């Protein structure tokens, strides 16, 4: 088949699937909304394009998100028009439609089969919005904005032939009748590459080397922000550091915002909550807290392998790859008892769960686990076994993804 991928930051979630389709003998291409001189990536032909206009200053805030998606969709449409006029015709289009680019492609290629990556459908209650009472919406029109934020989803439903979603909970956020068109298959974790390593060692600031003999608490976000429980984790730190005088705390994440609102006055969430707890932490203890910023992937995996206890929190929202990678690495995990996590963390078996907002409970569970090597070993072994059984790239996820593509294209 001729298979066309659409992803504004290709390969994104398709980094394993696209090369696998090439290996099967399909002709695979990708339209990418990024500047690149590359013509090919692992056998995938790349067609870069860009938008020729920006968002309208002063546009109504309820429609600003949809205008941005429409601008991207138009750019993709016009670039695809040039491809079509040049003789290109895909049999299958696989799109992460979340940024809008694929909105009009069935108007160009009505016979192509369109599959969309269903990451999240917005709700005014029962998911991320309104979950955290510390950050309530100040606008009663928030529900109106969210309804319009789903316009991109709603415009894809009539033209998409199938969907794929990484977790059952994320799929469940989508409404019927489209929900029944969604297949749940995770992107996949390379459990061979992400595996326990007893002799792992990392060096911080060129002078502090840590090994598995050290007591290391890890916390990982793309960006340090409330959506991923950074504020709750920081509030647990004073008690953890007080009880565990030898523990090192490694915090991974940039200081920008991936999800939700930015803090007021140009501040950084990282600094706000560090400043909140700093008076409760003596200088000697604070010296054991290490903010590592963004960590390249080749250094990130050793950090997980080093972890004595790994902490992960999230609002009811998209589940992070890092949680499943921590499971694959055999980490002993303490995690928030929120819906996305309940698919992977079985309390007392593959990790320990605690109520999201209860930072005292978080501190208690982390400290208890730090002094219980047998429990850590059991949780880590079961977490890895669960990751291998349910999220392994080669044995589980990639075969199911390829089966989904085959069904989408009518070859199975």
C-alpha positions in Angstrom: 0.0 0.0 0.0 0.8 3.7 -0.3 0.7 4.9 3.3 0.9 8.5 4.3 1.6 9.7 7.9 0.5 13.1 9.2 2.2 14.3 12.4 3.3 17.8 13.1 6.4 16.4 14.9 6.9 13.2 13.0 7.6 10.5 13.9 6.2 11.1 17.3 4.0 8.2 18.3 4.7 6.5 15.0 8.4 6.1 15.4 8.2 2.3 15.5 5.2 1.8 13.3 6.3 3.8 10.2 9.7 1.9 9.8 7.9 -1.4 10.5 5.5 -0.7 7.6 8.5 0.1 5.4 10.0 -3.3 6.4 6.8 -5.0 5.3 7.3 -3.6 1.8 4.8 -0.7 1.8 5.6 2.7 0.3 5.6 5.0 3.3 5.6 8.8 3.3 5.1 11.5 5.9 4.0 15.1 5.8 5.8 17.0 8.5 5.2 20.5 9.7 8.8 21.2 10.6 11.9 22.5 8.8 14.1 19.7 7.6 16.5 19.2 4.7 16.1 15.5 5.1 14.3 13.7 2.3 14.1 10.3 4.0 13.9 8.9 7.5 14.3 5.2 7.9 12.9 4.5 4.5 10.0 7.0 5.0 9.8 9.8 2.4 9.4 13.2 4.1 7.4 16.1 2.7 7.9 19.2 4.9 5.5 22.1 4.7 4.7 25.2 6.7 1.9 27.6 7.4 1.9 30.9 5.5 0.0 32.9 8.2 -0.2 33.2 11.9 -3.1 33.5 14.3 -5.3 36.6 14.2 -4.4 39.1 16.9 -7.4 39.6 19.2 -9.4 36.7 17.9 -12.2 35.5 20.2 -10.4 33.3 22.9 -13.0 30.5 22.6 -12.1 30.0 18.9 -8.4 30.8 19.0 -7.5 27.1 19.3 -9.7 26.1 16.3 -8.3 29.0 14.2 -4.8 27.6 14.9 -5.8 24.1 13.9 -7.5 25.5 10.8 -4.4 27.3 9.7 -2.4 24.1 10.1 -5.1 22.1 8.3 -5.0 24.6 5.4 -1.2 24.4 5.1 -1.4 20.6 5.1 -4.3 20.7 2.6 -2.4 22.9 0.1 0.8 20.9 0.4 -1.2 17.7 -0.1 -2.9 19.2 -3.1 0.5 19.7 -4.7 1.3 16.0 -4.0 -2.0 14.9 -5.5 -1.5 17.0 -8.6 2.0 15.5 -8.9 0.4 12.0 -9.1 0.6 10.9 -5.5 -2.3 8.9 -4.1 -2.3 7.2 -0.7 -4.3 4.1 0.0 -4.1 4.8 3.8 -3.6 8.0 5.8 -2.6 7.6 9.4 -2.8 10.9 11.3 -2.3 12.3 14.7 -5.2 14.7 14.2 -4.8 16.5 17.4 -3.2 19.6 15.8 -5.8 19.7 13.0 -3.5 19.0 10.0 -5.5 16.1 8.6 -8.9 17.8 8.7 -9.4 18.3 5.0 -7.3 15.4 3.5 -10.3 13.2 2.7 -11.6 16.1 0.5 -8.5 15.5 -1.6 -8.3 11.7 -1.5 -11.9 10.5 -0.7 -11.0 6.9 -1.5 -8.1 6.8 1.0 -8.8 5.2 4.3 -8.1 7.5 7.2 -7.0 6.3 10.7 -6.6 8.8 13.5 -4.6 8.7 16.7 -7.1 9.3 19.4 -5.1 10.9 22.3 -7.8 12.8 24.2 -11.3 14.2 24.0 -12.0 17.2 26.2 -14.6 17.2 29.0 -15.7 20.0 31.3 -15.8 17.5 34.2 -14.6 14.0 35.0 -11.1 14.4 33.4 -8.4 17.0 33.7 -10.6 20.2 33.8 -11.8 21.0 37.3 -9.8 18.1 38.8 -7.4 20.2 40.9 -9.3 22.6 43.3 -6.1 24.6 43.8 -6.4 25.9 40.3 -10.1 26.6 39.6 -11.2 28.2 36.4 -12.0 31.8 36.9 -14.2 31.9 33.8 -17.7 30.4 33.9 -17.4 30.2 30.1 -14.7 27.5 30.3 -17.3 24.9 29.4 -18.1 26.8 26.2 -14.4 27.0 25.3 -14.0 23.3 25.8 -16.9 22.4 23.6 -15.3 24.4 20.8 -11.9 22.8 21.6 -13.5 19.5 20.5 -14.4 20.9 17.0 -11.3 19.4 15.5 -12.3 16.0 16.9 -15.9 16.3 15.8 -14.9 17.3 12.3 -12.7 14.2 12.0 -15.3 11.7 13.2 -17.4 11.6 10.0 -14.4 11.2 7.7 -12.2 8.9 9.8 -12.6 5.2 9.2 -10.9 4.0 12.4 -9.1 5.2 15.5 -6.3 4.0 17.6 -5.7 5.0 21.2 -2.8 4.1 23.6 -4.9 3.4 26.7 -8.4 2.2 27.4 -9.1 5.2 29.6 -8.0 7.7 26.8 -10.2 5.9 24.4 -13.1 6.1 26.8 -13.0 9.9 26.7 -14.3 9.8 23.1 -18.0 9.7 22.6 -20.1 7.1 20.8 -20.6 6.3 18.0 -16.9 7.0 17.2 -15.7 5.3 20.4 -16.6 1.9 18.9 -14.2 2.6 16.0 -11.2 3.0 18.3 -8.8 0.1 18.8 -6.7 0.3 22.0 -3.1 -0.4 21.3 -0.2 1.3 23.1 2.7 2.8 21.1 4.9 0.2 22.6 7.9 0.1 25.0 11.2 -1.5 24.0 11.5 -3.7 27.0 14.8 -5.1 25.8 16.4 -1.7 25.7 14.6 -0.5 28.9 15.5 -3.2 31.4 17.0 -3.4 34.9 20.8 -2.9 35.1 22.5 -3.7 38.4 25.8 -2.1 37.7 24.4 1.2 36.4 26.1 4.4 37.5 25.6 8.1 36.7 27.6 11.1 37.5 26.1 14.5 38.4 27.9 17.8 37.9 31.1 15.8 37.1 31.7 15.1 40.8 28.9 13.0 42.3 28.6 9.4 41.1 25.5 7.5 42.1 25.0 3.7 41.9 22.4 1.2 42.9 23.9 1.2 46.3 22.7 4.8 46.8 19.2 5.7 47.9 17.7 7.6 44.9 14.2 9.0 44.4 13.3 9.9 40.9 10.6 12.2 39.6 10.2 12.7 35.8 8.0 15.2 33.8 8.5 16.7 30.4 7.8 20.0 32.2 7.5 20.5 35.9 3.9 21.6 36.3 0.7 20.8 38.3 -0.8 18.5 35.6 1.9 16.0 36.4 1.7 16.5 40.2 4.9 18.5 40.6 3.3 20.6 43.4 2.2 17.5 45.3 5.7 15.9 45.0 7.4 19.1 46.2 5.2 19.3 49.2 6.1 15.8 50.1 9.8 16.5 50.0 10.4 18.1 53.4 9.2 15.0 55.2 10.9 12.6 52.9 14.2 14.4 53.3 13.8 14.6 57.1 13.1 10.8 57.4 15.7 9.7 54.8 19.0 11.6 55.5 20.9 9.8 52.8 18.4 10.0 50.0 19.1 11.8 46.8 16.2 13.3 44.9 16.6 13.5 41.1 14.0 15.7 39.4 13.8 15.6 35.6 11.9 18.2 33.6 12.1 21.5 31.9 10.5 24.7 33.4 8.0 25.4 30.6 4.4 24.3 30.4 3.1 21.3 28.4 -0.4 21.2 29.6 -2.8 23.6 31.4 -2.3 27.2 32.2 0.9 29.1 32.8 1.5 30.6 36.2 0.8 34.3 36.6 3.3 37.1 36.1 5.7 35.2 33.9 6.8 32.9 36.7 7.7 29.2 36.4 5.8 26.4 38.2 9.2 24.9 39.0 10.3 28.0 41.0 6.9 28.7 42.6 6.7 25.3 44.4 10.4 25.1 45.1 10.1 28.4 46.9 7.1 27.2 48.8 8.8 24.3 50.4 12.4 25.7 50.6 11.9 27.3 54.1 11.0 23.9 55.5 14.2 22.2 54.2 17.6 22.8 55.8 20.4 23.8 53.4 22.2 20.4 53.9 19.0 18.6 52.9 18.3 20.9 50.0 21.7 20.1 48.6 20.4 16.5 48.1 17.7 17.7 45.7 19.0 17.8 42.1 17.0 19.5 39.3 18.4 18.0 36.1 16.3 19.8 33.6 15.6 18.1 30.3 17.6 14.9 30.1 18.4 13.3 26.7 16.9 9.8 26.2 20.3 8.0 26.3 20.8 9.4 29.8 17.2 9.1 30.9 17.1 5.3 30.8 20.2 4.9 33.2 18.4 7.3 35.6 15.4 5.0 35.7 17.7 2.0 36.1 19.4 3.8 39.0 16.1 4.6 40.8 15.4 3.2 44.2 11.8 4.6 44.3 10.2 6.3 41.3 7.3 8.7 41.8 4.7 9.5 39.1 1.6 11.6 39.3 -0.9 12.8 36.7 -4.3 14.5 36.5 -6.9 12.3 34.6 -5.2 13.0 31.3 -2.8 11.4 28.8 -0.6 8.7 30.3 3.2 9.4 30.0 5.5 7.0 28.3 7.9 7.6 31.2 5.6 5.7 33.6 5.6 2.6 31.4 9.4 2.9 30.8 9.9 3.0 34.6 7.9 -0.2 34.9 10.0 -1.8 32.1 13.1 -0.8 34.0 11.9 -2.6 37.1 11.4 0.5 39.2 9.5 0.4 42.5 6.8 2.9 41.8 4.6 5.2 44.0 1.9 6.7 41.8 -1.3 8.8 42.1 -4.5 6.9 42.1 -6.0 8.5 39.0 -7.8 6.8 36.1 -5.0 6.6 33.5 -2.7 4.9 36.0 -5.2 2.3 37.1 -4.6 0.3 33.9 -0.9 -0.2 34.7 -0.5 0.1 38.4 -2.2 -2.5 40.5 -1.9 -1.3 44.1 0.5 -3.6 46.0 1.5 -5.6 43.0 3.0 -3.4 40.2 3.3 -0.3 42.4 1.8 1.6 45.3 -1.1 4.1 44.8 -2.0 7.1 46.9 -4.6 9.8 46.6 -3.3 12.5 44.2 -3.6 15.5 46.6 -2.4 13.7 49.8 1.3 14.7 49.9 1.6 13.3 53.4 0.5 9.9 52.1 3.0 10.2 49.3 5.9 10.9 51.8 4.8 8.0 54.0 4.6 5.5 51.1 8.0 6.6 49.7 9.7 6.4 53.0 8.2 3.0 53.9 9.3 1.6 50.5 12.8 3.0 50.8 13.3 0.9 54.0 11.8 -2.3 52.5 14.1 -3.8 49.9 12.0 -7.0 49.6 8.9 -5.0 48.7 10.8 -2.9 46.2 12.2 -6.0 44.6 8.7 -7.5 44.4 7.0 -4.4 43.0 9.8 -3.8 40.4 9.7 -7.4 39.2 5.9 -7.4 38.8 6.0 -4.0 37.2 8.5 -5.2 34.6 6.6 -8.4 34.0 3.4 -6.4 33.5 5.1 -4.1 31.0 6.5 -7.0 29.1 3.1 -8.8 28.9 1.1 -5.7 28.0 3.3 -3.0 26.4 6.2 -4.8 24.9 6.9 -3.2 21.5 7.9 -6.3 19.5 5.8 -9.0 21.1 2.6 -7.1 21.8 2.1 -3.6 20.5 3.8 -3.5 17.1 2.0 -6.7 15.8 -1.3 -5.2 16.9 -0.6 -1.9 15.3 0.3 -3.6 12.0 -2.8 -5.6 12.3 -4.8 -2.4 12.7 -3.2 -0.8 9.7 -3.9 -3.9 7.6 -7.6 -3.9 8.7 -7.7 -0.1 7.9 -6.3 -0.7 4.4 -8.5 -3.8 3.8 -5.6 -6.2 3.5 -6.7 -8.3 6.5 
